[in-house]
């Protein structure tokens, strides 16, 4: 009885999951950081239904991976001053977590080279040297030059820019040309990375450029918060500093009477990282000939084919998958090594979540695949591949007569008739000649 109750409880928790991948969260929190100073962020996760487990970066329990199984659905690393982690927290183990579907939220350090900073290069992020935080003297304010208000702009994850400015303190990074990167928050155009202790004017900009070796670390091309989504489906959120998650920055005013947008911003980006939002999946795909309903064992060249796919999106409010018809630019490919047909796959009117298209199979036989490969920044990658053979028509599958071949038919028939007529005339003329010769000899 107790076993059944536990099973039902586990089923109920999975059904009411806030995230599409699970609710268990491991927080690697540095001992020097006061947990109470991040209560707004952590309490927000708890109120959303997540089960938070805290652990020091150097502790070994609870394990991140045990028996080659990830023990948590999400891992948060807030350890900007920790250089040496436990043996189960290494760049390789964090990569392994991604391959097992665990989402990561990682905060970088601007003070020293840590395990998290070393891992950033694997995700196409280029960091300036340690000790070079982001600096900006604009707008004029009473805070240090390294504590900067940043106005968020609309992007794939933040569709609107109605949030108040966000307080940021930390290290920026440059983007490599990787299509899996999702820029979320960029640095202000007048900011630059420099040694804060020697920031004494415009010379600091050039000193930072010489120190970095990667060119001038300045301008709005630098990133402060970015996402990364591998093809496996797991997500990674990179933040240039842990302070932006703190209560101090969440309650700090950017102007008189206006609080910052930090609380709402970190809530939105964490929801994306934990796969609450912008999560899609392909429930099923169907294919058959026109005027049929069952998929055939093989198609014939030039068949009219109907292809359909049903797509759902995860709704974190109801913790359920719901039909989604909001994709406007999805395509279907019918490939054999290369795409022979590439056609739009639109939503079907009146059928939520259903997408469909009708096309004619190419006049070429072989092993083909129906391929959906939908990749958009911020959204889950959708991929589906279905193999089908395409064969030539059977011997009795061709039409008996082709209208386009009537000139050839007429030519063949006329040639045959001409040959018969010529043969008949030839044979008849030869008999008369032989009779005349015999008559002459008798006379």
C-alpha positions in Angstrom: 0.0 0.0 0.0 2.8 2.4 0.9 4.6 1.6 -2.3 1.4 2.5 -4.3 1.1 5.7 -2.4 4.7 6.7 -3.1 4.2 5.8 -6.8 1.1 7.9 -7.0 2.8 10.8 -5.3 5.7 10.6 -7.7 3.3 10.5 -10.6 1.4 13.5 -9.2 4.7 15.5 -8.8 5.8 14.6 -12.4 2.4 15.7 -13.7 2.6 19.0 -11.9 6.1 19.6 -12.9 7.0 23.3 -13.4 9.7 22.4 -15.8 9.3 20.1 -18.8 12.4 18.1 -17.6 11.9 18.0 -13.8 11.9 20.0 -10.7 15.0 18.9 -8.8 17.7 21.7 -8.6 21.2 21.4 -7.2 22.7 24.8 -6.1 26.5 24.9 -5.7 26.7 27.9 -3.5 30.0 29.3 -2.3 30.3 29.5 1.5 31.4 33.1 1.3 28.1 34.0 -0.4 25.2 34.7 2.0 22.3 32.5 1.0 19.9 35.1 2.5 21.1 37.7 0.1 19.7 35.6 -2.8 16.4 34.8 -1.1 14.3 36.6 -3.8 15.7 34.4 -6.5 15.8 31.1 -4.6 12.3 31.7 -3.0 10.9 32.4 -6.4 12.2 29.0 -7.6 10.7 27.3 -4.6 7.3 29.0 -5.0 7.3 27.9 -8.7 7.5 24.3 -7.5 11.2 23.5 -7.7 13.0 21.4 -5.0 16.3 23.1 -4.2 19.2 21.3 -2.7 22.2 23.4 -1.6 25.8 22.1 -1.5 29.2 23.7 -1.2 31.3 23.4 -4.4 33.9 21.4 -2.5 31.5 19.0 -0.9 31.0 15.5 -2.5 27.5 14.9 -1.4 24.9 14.9 -2.8 26.6 13.6 -6.0 25.9 15.3 -9.3 26.1 12.0 -11.2 25.7 8.6 -9.6 25.9 5.3 -11.4 26.1 7.2 -14.6 22.7 8.8 -14.0 22.2 12.5 -13.4 20.7 13.1 -10.0 19.2 16.5 -10.7 17.3 18.1 -13.5 19.0 21.4 -13.1 22.3 22.6 -11.7 23.1 26.2 -10.5 26.7 27.2 -9.9 27.2 30.3 -7.8 30.9 30.1 -6.9 32.8 33.1 -8.3 35.7 32.7 -5.8 36.1 29.0 -5.8 39.0 27.8 -7.9 39.0 24.1 -6.9 35.8 22.2 -7.0 35.0 18.6 -5.9 36.0 15.8 -8.1 32.5 15.4 -9.5 32.3 19.0 -10.7 34.7 19.4 -13.5 34.4 20.8 -17.1 34.0 17.2 -18.3 31.3 16.3 -15.8 29.4 19.5 -16.6 29.5 18.6 -20.3 28.3 15.1 -19.4 25.4 16.6 -17.5 24.3 18.3 -20.7 24.4 15.1 -22.7 22.2 13.6 -20.0 19.6 16.4 -20.3 20.5 18.4 -17.2 20.2 22.2 -17.6 22.9 24.5 -16.2 22.9 28.0 -14.9 26.5 29.2 -14.5 27.8 32.5 -13.1 31.3 33.7 -14.2 33.9 35.2 -12.0 35.8 38.5 -12.8 38.4 38.0 -10.1 40.1 34.8 -11.0 40.2 31.9 -13.4 37.8 29.3 -12.2 36.4 26.0 -13.5 33.4 27.8 -14.8 35.5 30.4 -16.6 37.6 27.7 -18.2 34.4 26.0 -19.5 33.2 29.1 -21.2 35.5 28.6 -24.2 33.9 25.3 -24.9 30.6 27.2 -25.5 32.2 29.7 -27.9 32.5 32.5 -25.3 35.7 34.5 -25.3 36.5 36.0 -21.9 38.9 38.9 -21.1 41.7 38.3 -18.6 40.8 37.8 -15.0 40.5 41.0 -13.0 39.0 43.0 -15.9 35.3 43.6 -15.0 32.9 45.7 -17.1 33.3 49.5 -16.4 31.1 52.4 -17.5 30.9 56.0 -16.4 27.6 56.6 -18.0 25.0 57.5 -17.0 26.2 59.7 -14.1 25.4 58.0 -10.8 26.5 57.6 -7.2 27.5 53.9 -7.6 31.0 52.5 -8.5 31.9 52.4 -12.2 31.7 48.6 -12.1 28.1 48.6 -11.0 26.2 49.5 -14.2 22.5 49.9 -15.1 21.9 48.0 -18.4 18.7 48.5 -20.4 17.5 45.1 -21.8 16.5 44.9 -25.4 14.0 42.7 -27.1 15.4 39.3 -28.2 14.3 35.7 -28.6 14.0 35.0 -24.9 12.8 38.5 -23.8 10.2 39.4 -26.5 9.6 42.8 -24.9 11.8 45.6 -23.6 9.5 46.9 -21.0 11.7 45.9 -18.1 13.4 48.6 -16.1 17.2 48.8 -16.4 19.1 45.9 -14.7 22.0 46.4 -12.3 25.1 44.4 -13.5 28.5 43.9 -12.0 30.8 41.3 -13.4 32.8 40.3 -16.5 31.7 40.6 -20.1 32.4 38.2 -22.9 32.7 38.2 -26.7 30.7 35.9 -28.9 32.1 33.5 -31.4 30.2 32.6 -34.6 28.3 29.7 -33.1 24.6 29.3 -34.2 23.8 27.6 -30.9 24.5 30.8 -28.9 21.5 32.9 -27.9 22.5 36.5 -26.8 20.2 37.7 -24.1 21.7 40.8 -22.5 24.5 42.9 -24.1 26.7 45.5 -22.6 26.0 49.3 -23.0 27.7 50.9 -26.0 29.8 53.2 -23.8 31.1 50.4 -21.5 34.4 48.6 -21.6 36.4 46.0 -19.7 39.3 47.2 -17.6 41.2 46.8 -14.4 38.9 48.6 -12.0 41.7 49.5 -9.6 43.6 51.4 -12.4 40.6 52.9 -14.1 41.7 56.5 -14.3 40.5 57.8 -17.7 40.5 57.1 -21.3 43.9 55.4 -21.1 42.3 52.5 -19.3 40.4 51.5 -22.5 43.7 51.2 -24.5 45.4 49.4 -21.6 42.5 46.9 -21.5 42.9 46.3 -25.2 46.6 45.6 -24.9 46.0 43.4 -21.9 43.3 41.4 -23.5 45.0 40.4 -26.7 41.7 40.0 -28.4 41.2 43.6 -29.5 39.3 46.3 -27.8 36.9 44.9 -25.1 34.3 47.6 -25.4 30.9 48.4 -26.9 27.5 46.8 -27.2 29.0 43.7 -29.0 30.0 42.4 -25.6 27.7 40.0 -23.9 26.6 39.9 -20.3 24.1 37.1 -20.3 23.8 34.5 -23.0 22.1 31.1 -23.5 23.4 28.0 -25.3 21.3 25.2 -26.5 23.0 22.0 -27.8 21.1 19.7 -30.2 20.4 17.3 -27.4 17.8 19.7 -25.9 19.5 20.7 -22.6 20.1 24.4 -22.0 22.9 26.5 -20.5 22.6 30.0 -19.2 25.8 32.1 -18.8 25.8 35.1 -16.5 28.7 37.5 -16.3 28.3 38.0 -12.5 26.4 36.4 -9.6 25.5 39.8 -8.1 22.7 40.4 -10.6 20.8 37.5 -8.8 21.1 39.2 -5.4 18.4 40.8 -3.3 20.5 44.0 -3.2 20.4 44.5 -6.9 16.7 43.4 -7.1 15.7 46.0 -4.6 18.1 48.7 -5.7 16.5 51.7 -7.4 17.7 52.8 -10.8 15.9 56.1 -10.5 14.0 57.7 -7.7 11.0 55.6 -6.9 11.8 52.9 -9.6 13.3 49.6 -8.7 15.5 47.7 -11.0 14.3 44.9 -13.3 16.6 42.3 -11.9 14.0 40.3 -10.1 11.8 39.8 -13.2 14.8 39.5 -15.5 16.5 36.6 -13.6 13.1 34.9 -13.3 12.6 35.0 -17.0 16.1 33.8 -17.9 15.9 31.0 -15.3 12.6 29.9 -16.7 14.2 29.6 -20.1 17.2 27.8 -18.8 15.1 25.3 -16.8 12.9 24.7 -19.9 9.7 26.2 -18.7 9.3 28.4 -21.7 9.9 28.1 -25.5 9.9 24.3 -25.3 8.5 22.3 -28.2 8.2 18.7 -29.2 7.0 16.6 -32.1 4.3 14.3 -30.9 3.8 12.3 -34.1 4.3 12.3 -37.8 2.0 10.7 -40.5 2.4 10.1 -44.2 0.2 8.4 -46.8 -1.0 8.7 -50.4 -3.8 11.1 -51.4 -7.2 9.5 -50.8 -5.7 7.0 -48.4 -5.2 6.9 -44.6 -2.6 4.2 -43.9 1.1 4.6 -44.7 2.2 2.3 -47.5 5.2 0.1 -47.4 6.7 2.0 -50.3 5.8 4.8 -52.6 5.9 4.9 -56.4 7.6 7.7 -58.3 5.2 10.6 -59.0 2.8 9.6 -56.2 0.9 12.4 -54.5 1.9 12.2 -50.9 0.3 13.7 -47.8 2.6 14.5 -44.8 1.5 15.7 -41.4 3.1 16.4 -38.0 1.6 17.2 -34.6 3.6 19.7 -32.5 3.0 20.6 -28.8 4.4 23.3 -26.5 4.9 23.0 -22.8 2.7 25.3 -20.7 4.4 25.9 -17.3 1.2 27.4 -15.9 -0.7 24.2 -16.3 2.3 21.9 -16.4 1.0 20.2 -19.5 1.8 19.9 -23.1 -0.7 21.7 -25.4 -1.1 21.8 -29.2 0.9 24.6 -30.7 0.2 26.2 -34.1 2.4 29.3 -33.8 5.2 28.1 -36.1 5.1 30.1 -39.4 8.4 29.1 -41.1 8.8 25.4 -40.7 9.8 23.4 -43.7 9.7 19.7 -44.8 12.5 18.1 -46.8 12.2 14.9 -48.9 15.8 13.9 -49.2 18.0 11.2 -50.7 21.5 12.4 -49.7 20.4 15.9 -50.8 16.9 17.4 -50.6 15.0 16.6 -53.7 12.0 18.5 -52.4 11.9 21.4 -49.9 8.5 22.7 -49.2 6.8 24.8 -46.5 5.0 22.9 -43.8 2.1 25.2 -42.6 -0.3 24.8 -39.8 -3.6 23.2 -40.7 -6.6 25.5 -40.2 -9.0 24.3 -37.6 -6.7 21.6 -36.2 -4.5 22.9 -33.3 -1.0 21.6 -33.4 -1.4 20.0 -36.7 0.9 20.8 -39.7 0.5 19.3 -43.1 1.4 19.5 -46.8 0.7 17.6 -50.0 3.4 17.1 -52.7 4.3 14.9 -55.6 7.1 12.4 -55.1 10.1 13.0 -57.4 10.5 11.0 -60.6 13.4 9.1 -59.1 13.5 5.9 -57.2 15.7 5.2 -54.1 15.6 5.4 -50.3 14.2 8.8 -49.2 13.5 10.5 -45.9 10.9 12.9 -44.6 13.0 15.4 -42.6 11.9 18.2 -40.3 14.8 20.2 -39.0 13.5 23.3 -37.3 16.2 25.4 -35.5 15.4 28.9 -34.1 17.3 30.8 -31.4 15.8 30.2 -28.0 13.3 27.5 -29.1 13.7 23.8 -28.8 15.3 22.2 -31.8 12.7 20.0 -33.6 14.1 17.1 -35.6 12.3 14.2 -37.2 13.4 11.7 -39.8 11.3 9.0 -41.4 12.7 6.6 -44.0 10.6 5.5 -46.9 11.5 3.7 -50.2 10.4 5.1 -53.6 10.2 2.5 -56.4 9.5 2.7 -60.1 6.1 1.6 -61.4 5.4 -2.1 -61.9 5.3 -3.5 -65.4 1.6 -3.1 -65.4 1.7 0.3 -63.7 2.5 2.2 -66.9 -0.3 3.5 -69.2 -1.0 1.3 -72.2 -0.8 4.2 -74.6 0.7 7.6 -74.3 -1.0 10.5 -76.0 2.3 12.2 -76.6 3.6 9.2 -78.5 0.8 9.1 -81.2 3.1 10.5 -83.9 5.5 7.6 -83.3 2.5 5.2 -83.3 1.3 6.6 -86.6 4.8 6.4 -88.0 5.2 2.8 -87.0 1.8 1.8 -88.4 2.3 3.6 -91.7 5.7 2.0 -92.1 4.2 -1.4 -91.5 1.3 -0.8 -93.9 3.7 0.5 -96.5 5.9 -2.6 -96.2 2.9 -4.9 -96.5 1.6 -3.1 -99.6 5.0 -3.0 -101.2 5.5 -6.7 -100.6 2.1 -7.5 -102.1 2.7 -5.4 -105.2 6.2 -6.9 -105.6 5.0 -10.4 -105.4 2.1 -9.9 -107.7 4.2 -8.2 -110.4 6.7 -11.0 -110.4 4.0 -13.7 -111.1 2.8 -11.8 -114.2 6.2 -11.5 -115.6 7.0 -15.2 -115.3 3.7 -16.1 -117.0 4.6 -13.9 -120.0 8.0 -15.6 -120.3 6.5 -19.1 -120.4 3.9 -18.1 -123.0 6.6 -16.8 -125.3 8.6 -19.9 -125.1 5.6 -22.1 -126.0 5.0 -20.0 -129.1 
